[in-house]
Amino acid sequence: MHSARYIFAGTLKLQTVSPCASETTQLLLKLLRHCGRLTCLLGRLHGPRITHFSAFAKLHSLPLCSQKQTKVLSQSQLEYLVGFFDGDGCVARGDARRGFSLRVGQSSNKGEALLLFQRAFGGGGINVHSQGKGLGKPVVAWILCGVAAKTAAVVLSSFQSQKRRQLMIAANSSGSAASDMMATRLLLQQLERQEPDLDDLCRTWPYLAVFFDAEGRIQVRPSSARPVLEISQHYNPVLKVIQQFLQFEVPTISSTIRSTGRTFILSSAKQHANIFVLRRLLEAGLCTKRDKALVALSSCPSSHHDVRELLASMKGNQCRHMRLDSAGVMRAKVLNRLYHSLRRRHCAGRKDNSELEREITELKAEHDVACARSRLAALRRDIRDLLKKGAWVVGKEVGI
């Protein structure tokens, strides 16, 4: 059985194209070659330098100067920051003068968590960490050093978390001699690569809310209006702990863990359970994905296309050019119905399926070409938009 997602995922791979020298096959190969060249060009585009980042529907100038601690946090707010630091935070060992530093990075269009960290612990300001390249968005970072970093580490390490051991090293530091700096750096790097201790994981809704903010995804697939929730992680045992927590809190949930080769993904597609989970995450303080959760909760068959388009405009650029447009969704649904019909005929022992199989083959070829055209148009549009904004190309330019 082929889902709409599977149909499209296979349309842009050369190995799925029949070697027959048909006109459609040749056209598809030509389109794929154009897509490949433009993808390489896009990867060499350096985005314009940013001067602002957005957070809480406002633009903030960069660098955002240092501020003192301005807010006393509640228990749930601290759990949220601990979980976010687990996902996107880093403990680093500087020189003897600066000591340890804490850093949290985020895309420049979702800096809410950085402002929360600055209001909670102060800091040396929020500044550009890396400029955008290709579809990658610029990254801004909150950095805290010295005594202030040690104070924040004491607070954060008082909660269970994956990075608790690194935070405890920073919290218990006492101006180590220069000879110990390298050993400390190596220890931090080793802890970063180690599989986290499962006993350090916090099993609460506020912690899960921020973990989802950092590592989660909300999708509405082409084949259905129901929201799909996913969490990705490098360590499978971490996802198993989250899966067990969700199973205990939401007995009706049905979730699976799959491997992509580089990461593991916890996925849940059951509509009523996912709606309950999203509402609990919103109550627990979901922040950077709050707007997406509210949009996903409004999804229904009549608003399926609009919700998909709105979610696509709010998410990052991963797989941006592989998403189905509205026409692609309709073609995929037709193909799905034909595949289901063919499967039923096979199960019933029907052998006169040649006409249906021919129709599926023809529609699939048309779908592949239309998806490749859509991808090519999106690549050209994105490259031109970046160039108009001041992006510059490294290496030999390619016509678009």
C-alpha positions as CSV (number, residue, x, y, z in Angstrom):
1,M,0.0,0.0,0.0
2,H,1.4,3.4,-0.9
3,S,0.6,6.5,1.1
4,A,0.5,10.0,-0.4
5,R,3.7,10.7,1.5
6,Y,5.5,7.7,0.1
7,I,4.3,8.5,-3.5
8,F,5.9,11.9,-3.4
9,A,9.0,10.8,-1.5
10,G,9.9,8.5,-4.4
11,T,9.1,10.8,-7.2
12,L,12.4,12.7,-7.2
13,K,14.8,9.9,-6.9
14,L,16.6,8.8,-10.1
15,Q,16.6,5.2,-9.2
16,T,12.8,5.1,-9.3
17,V,12.7,6.2,-12.9
18,S,12.2,3.4,-15.4
19,P,15.1,3.0,-17.9
20,C,12.7,2.9,-20.8
21,A,13.4,5.8,-23.1
22,S,9.9,7.2,-23.1
23,E,9.2,10.8,-23.6
24,T,7.9,11.2,-20.1
25,T,11.0,9.6,-18.6
26,Q,13.3,11.8,-20.6
27,L,11.4,14.9,-19.5
28,L,11.5,13.8,-15.9
29,L,15.3,13.2,-16.1
30,K,15.8,16.6,-17.6
31,L,13.8,18.3,-14.8
32,L,15.7,16.4,-12.1
33,R,19.0,17.5,-13.6
34,H,17.9,21.1,-13.5
35,C,16.8,20.6,-9.9
36,G,20.1,19.1,-9.0
37,R,22.1,22.0,-10.4
38,L,19.9,24.6,-8.7
39,T,20.1,22.7,-5.4
40,C,23.9,23.0,-5.6
41,L,23.7,26.7,-6.4
42,L,21.3,27.3,-3.5
43,G,23.8,25.5,-1.2
44,R,26.5,28.1,-2.2
45,L,24.3,31.1,-1.5
46,H,25.3,33.1,1.6
47,G,22.4,35.0,3.0
48,P,22.6,38.7,3.8
49,R,23.8,39.8,7.2
50,I,21.0,40.1,9.7
51,T,20.6,43.1,12.1
52,H,17.5,41.9,14.0
53,F,15.9,38.8,15.4
54,S,12.2,38.2,16.1
55,A,10.6,37.0,19.3
56,F,7.1,37.4,20.7
57,A,5.9,39.0,17.5
58,K,8.5,41.8,17.8
59,L,11.8,42.7,16.1
60,H,14.9,43.1,18.4
61,S,18.1,44.8,17.3
62,L,21.4,42.8,17.3
63,P,23.4,42.7,19.4
64,L,20.9,42.9,22.2
65,C,22.9,44.4,25.1
66,S,23.5,42.7,28.4
67,Q,20.7,42.8,30.9
68,K,20.5,41.9,34.6
69,Q,18.2,39.3,35.9
70,T,14.7,40.8,35.7
71,K,12.4,37.9,36.5
72,V,11.9,35.4,39.3
73,L,10.9,32.1,37.8
74,S,8.3,29.6,39.0
75,Q,9.1,25.9,39.2
76,S,7.4,25.1,35.9
77,Q,9.2,28.0,34.2
78,L,12.5,26.7,35.4
79,E,11.6,23.2,34.2
80,Y,10.9,24.7,30.8
81,L,14.3,26.4,30.6
82,V,16.1,23.2,31.8
83,G,14.4,21.2,29.1
84,F,15.3,23.8,26.5
85,F,18.9,23.8,27.5
86,D,18.8,20.0,27.2
87,G,17.8,20.4,23.5
88,D,19.7,23.5,22.3
89,G,22.1,24.5,25.1
90,C,25.8,24.0,25.5
91,V,28.3,24.2,28.4
92,A,31.8,25.3,27.3
93,R,35.1,25.8,29.1
94,G,36.7,29.1,28.3
95,D,40.0,30.6,29.4
96,A,41.1,31.0,33.0
97,R,39.7,34.5,33.1
98,R,36.2,33.8,31.7
99,G,35.8,30.4,33.2
100,F,32.8,28.4,32.0
101,S,30.1,29.7,29.6
102,L,26.5,28.7,28.9
103,R,25.1,29.2,25.4
104,V,21.7,28.6,23.8
105,G,21.2,29.1,20.1
106,Q,18.1,29.5,18.0
107,S,17.0,30.5,14.5
108,S,16.7,34.3,14.1
109,N,13.0,34.0,13.5
110,K,12.2,32.3,16.8
111,G,14.2,33.9,19.6
112,E,11.6,33.6,22.4
113,A,13.6,31.2,24.4
114,L,16.7,33.4,24.3
115,L,14.8,36.3,25.8
116,L,13.5,34.0,28.5
117,F,17.0,32.9,29.4
118,Q,18.2,36.5,29.4
119,R,15.4,37.7,31.6
120,A,16.0,34.8,34.0
121,F,19.8,34.8,34.3
122,G,21.0,38.1,32.6
123,G,23.9,37.5,30.3
124,G,26.4,39.0,28.0
125,G,23.7,39.7,25.4
126,I,22.2,38.1,22.4
127,N,24.2,38.2,19.2
128,V,24.6,36.6,15.8
129,H,26.1,33.1,16.0
130,S,26.1,32.2,12.3
131,Q,24.8,33.8,9.1
132,G,22.4,31.9,6.9
133,K,23.6,29.7,4.0
134,G,21.3,28.2,1.4
135,L,18.0,27.4,3.0
136,G,19.6,27.5,6.5
137,K,18.4,30.4,8.5
138,P,20.7,32.6,10.5
139,V,21.3,31.6,14.1
140,V,21.4,33.9,17.1
141,A,22.7,32.9,20.6
142,W,22.4,33.9,24.2
143,I,25.8,33.6,26.0
144,L,26.5,33.8,29.8
145,C,30.1,33.7,31.1
146,G,32.0,33.8,34.4
147,V,30.3,34.1,37.8
148,A,26.9,34.7,36.2
149,A,27.3,31.4,34.3
150,K,28.2,29.5,37.5
151,T,25.2,31.0,39.3
152,A,22.9,29.9,36.4
153,A,24.5,26.5,36.3
154,V,23.7,26.0,40.0
155,V,20.1,26.7,39.4
156,L,19.8,24.6,36.2
157,S,21.7,21.6,37.7
158,S,19.2,21.3,40.6
159,F,16.8,19.7,38.1
160,Q,17.0,16.4,36.4
161,S,18.2,16.8,32.8
162,Q,20.4,15.2,30.2
163,K,23.0,17.9,30.6
164,R,23.0,17.8,34.4
165,R,26.5,16.5,34.7
166,Q,27.9,19.2,32.5
167,L,26.0,21.8,34.4
168,M,27.3,20.4,37.7
169,I,30.9,20.7,36.5
170,A,30.3,24.4,35.7
171,A,28.4,24.9,39.0
172,N,31.2,23.4,41.1
173,S,34.1,25.1,39.3
174,S,36.6,27.2,41.3
175,G,38.9,28.9,38.9
176,S,40.9,25.9,37.7
177,A,44.5,26.3,36.8
178,A,45.4,26.7,33.1
179,S,46.8,23.1,33.2
180,D,43.3,21.7,34.0
181,M,41.5,23.7,31.3
182,M,42.2,21.2,28.5
183,A,41.2,18.2,30.7
184,T,37.9,19.9,31.6
185,R,37.2,20.7,27.9
186,L,37.8,17.0,27.0
187,L,35.6,15.9,29.8
188,L,32.8,18.1,28.6
189,Q,33.2,16.9,25.0
190,Q,33.1,13.3,26.2
191,L,29.9,13.9,28.2
192,E,28.4,15.6,25.2
193,R,29.0,12.4,23.1
194,Q,27.9,10.0,25.8
195,E,24.4,8.5,25.8
196,P,22.5,10.4,28.6
197,D,21.6,8.8,31.9
198,L,17.9,7.9,31.8
199,D,17.6,8.6,35.5
200,D,18.4,12.3,34.7
201,L,15.4,12.7,32.5
202,C,12.6,14.8,33.9
203,R,9.2,13.2,33.4
204,T,6.8,16.1,33.6
205,W,4.6,18.0,31.1
206,P,6.6,21.3,31.3
207,Y,9.8,19.4,30.5
208,L,8.1,17.6,27.6
209,A,6.7,20.9,26.4
210,V,10.1,22.5,26.1
211,F,11.7,19.3,24.7
212,F,9.0,19.4,22.0
213,D,9.7,23.1,21.4
214,A,13.4,22.2,20.7
215,E,13.1,18.8,19.0
216,G,9.4,18.3,18.0
217,R,7.5,18.6,14.7
218,I,3.8,19.2,14.0
219,Q,2.6,18.0,10.6
220,V,-0.6,17.6,8.7
221,R,0.1,15.1,5.9
222,P,-1.4,15.2,2.4
223,S,-3.5,12.1,2.9
224,S,-5.3,13.2,6.1
225,A,-6.4,16.3,8.1
226,R,-5.4,14.8,11.4
227,P,-2.3,16.3,13.1
228,V,0.8,14.1,13.4
229,L,3.3,14.7,16.2
230,E,7.0,13.8,15.9
231,I,10.1,14.1,18.2
232,S,13.6,13.4,16.9
233,Q,16.6,12.4,18.9
234,H,20.1,10.9,18.5
235,Y,19.5,8.5,21.4
236,N,16.7,5.9,21.1
237,P,16.5,5.3,24.9
238,V,15.5,9.0,25.4
239,L,12.6,8.6,23.1
240,K,11.5,5.3,24.8
241,V,11.3,7.2,28.1
242,I,9.2,9.9,26.5
243,Q,7.0,7.2,24.8
244,Q,6.5,5.5,28.2
245,F,5.6,8.8,29.8
246,L,3.0,9.5,27.1
247,Q,1.6,6.0,27.3
248,F,1.1,6.5,31.1
249,E,-0.4,9.9,30.7
250,V,-2.5,9.2,27.6
251,P,-3.4,5.5,27.5
252,T,-5.2,5.9,24.1
253,I,-2.1,7.1,22.3
254,S,-0.4,4.9,19.7
255,S,3.2,5.8,18.9
256,T,6.1,4.2,17.1
257,I,9.9,4.8,17.0
258,R,11.7,4.5,13.7
259,S,15.3,5.1,12.6
260,T,16.4,7.3,9.8
261,G,20.0,6.1,10.0
262,R,21.3,9.2,11.7
263,T,18.5,9.9,14.2
264,F,15.5,8.2,15.8
265,I,11.9,9.6,15.4
266,L,9.0,9.1,17.8
267,S,5.8,9.5,15.9
268,S,2.1,9.6,16.9
269,A,-0.7,9.8,14.4
270,K,-3.8,9.1,16.4
271,Q,-6.0,12.1,16.1
272,H,-7.8,12.3,19.5
273,A,-4.7,11.4,21.5
274,N,-2.6,14.0,19.6
275,I,-5.2,16.7,20.2
276,F,-5.1,15.9,23.9
277,V,-1.3,16.0,23.9
278,L,-1.2,19.3,22.1
279,R,-3.6,20.9,24.6
280,R,-1.5,19.6,27.6
281,L,1.7,20.9,26.0
282,L,0.0,24.3,25.5
283,E,-1.1,24.3,29.2
284,A,2.5,23.4,30.2
285,G,4.0,26.4,28.5
286,L,4.7,25.4,24.9
287,C,6.4,28.5,23.5
288,T,8.1,28.5,20.1
289,K,5.7,26.0,18.6
290,R,2.6,27.5,20.3
291,D,1.2,29.1,17.1
292,K,1.7,25.8,15.1
293,A,-0.1,23.8,17.8
294,L,-3.1,26.2,17.7
295,V,-3.2,25.9,13.9
296,A,-3.0,22.1,14.0
297,L,-5.8,22.0,16.5
298,S,-8.0,23.8,14.0
299,S,-7.4,21.2,11.3
300,C,-10.4,19.4,9.8
301,P,-11.2,18.0,6.3
302,S,-12.7,21.3,5.1
303,S,-9.6,23.3,6.1
304,H,-7.0,20.6,5.3
305,H,-5.3,22.5,2.5
306,D,-5.3,25.8,4.3
307,V,-3.9,24.3,7.5
308,R,-1.1,22.5,5.5
309,E,-0.1,25.8,3.8
310,L,-0.1,27.8,7.0
311,L,2.0,25.2,8.9
312,A,4.4,25.1,5.9
313,S,4.9,28.8,6.1
314,M,5.5,28.6,9.9
315,K,8.1,25.8,9.9
316,G,11.7,25.6,9.0
317,N,13.1,25.0,5.5
318,Q,13.8,21.3,5.9
319,C,12.3,19.4,2.9
320,R,10.8,22.7,1.7
321,H,11.1,21.8,-1.9
322,M,9.8,18.2,-1.4
323,R,6.4,19.3,0.0
324,L,3.3,18.7,-2.1
325,D,1.4,21.7,-3.3
326,S,-2.4,21.7,-3.4
327,A,-2.5,20.1,-6.9
328,G,0.0,17.5,-5.8
329,V,-2.1,16.6,-2.8
330,M,-5.1,16.0,-5.0
331,R,-3.1,13.8,-7.4
332,A,-1.7,11.8,-4.5
333,K,-5.2,11.2,-3.1
334,V,-6.4,9.9,-6.5
335,L,-3.4,7.6,-6.7
336,N,-4.0,6.4,-3.2
337,R,-7.6,5.5,-4.1
338,L,-6.4,3.6,-7.1
339,Y,-3.7,1.7,-5.1
340,H,-6.3,0.7,-2.5
341,S,-8.6,-0.4,-5.3
342,L,-5.9,-2.5,-6.9
343,R,-5.0,-4.0,-3.5
344,R,-8.6,-5.0,-2.9
345,R,-8.8,-6.6,-6.3
346,H,-5.6,-8.6,-5.6
347,C,-7.0,-9.7,-2.3
348,A,-10.2,-10.8,-3.9
349,G,-8.3,-13.0,-6.4
350,R,-9.2,-10.8,-9.4
351,K,-6.7,-11.2,-12.3
352,D,-8.1,-8.7,-14.9
353,N,-6.1,-5.8,-13.4
354,S,-4.2,-4.7,-16.5
355,E,-6.4,-1.7,-17.2
356,L,-6.1,-0.4,-13.6
357,E,-2.4,-1.0,-13.5
358,R,-1.9,0.9,-16.7
359,E,-4.0,3.9,-15.4
360,I,-1.9,3.9,-12.2
361,T,1.4,3.9,-14.2
362,E,0.3,6.8,-16.4
363,L,-1.0,8.9,-13.5
364,K,2.1,8.1,-11.5
365,A,4.3,9.3,-14.4
366,E,2.3,12.5,-14.7
367,H,2.5,13.0,-10.9
368,D,6.3,12.6,-11.0
369,V,6.7,15.2,-13.7
370,A,4.3,17.7,-12.1
371,C,6.1,17.4,-8.8
372,A,9.5,17.9,-10.4
373,R,8.2,21.0,-12.2
374,S,6.8,22.3,-8.9
375,R,10.2,21.7,-7.2
376,L,12.1,23.4,-10.0
377,A,9.8,26.5,-9.8
378,A,10.2,26.7,-6.0
379,L,14.0,26.4,-6.2
380,R,14.1,29.3,-8.8
381,R,11.8,31.4,-6.7
382,D,13.8,30.9,-3.5
383,I,17.2,31.6,-5.2
384,R,15.9,34.8,-6.8
385,D,14.4,36.0,-3.5
386,L,17.7,35.4,-1.7
387,L,19.6,37.3,-4.4
388,K,17.2,40.2,-4.3
389,K,17.7,40.4,-0.5
390,G,21.5,40.7,-0.9
391,A,22.7,37.1,-0.8
392,W,26.0,36.3,-2.6
393,V,27.3,33.2,-4.3
394,V,30.5,31.4,-3.5
395,G,32.0,29.8,-6.6
396,K,30.9,29.7,-10.2
397,E,27.4,31.0,-10.8
398,V,24.7,29.0,-12.6
399,G,21.9,30.5,-14.6
400,I,18.4,30.2,-13.1
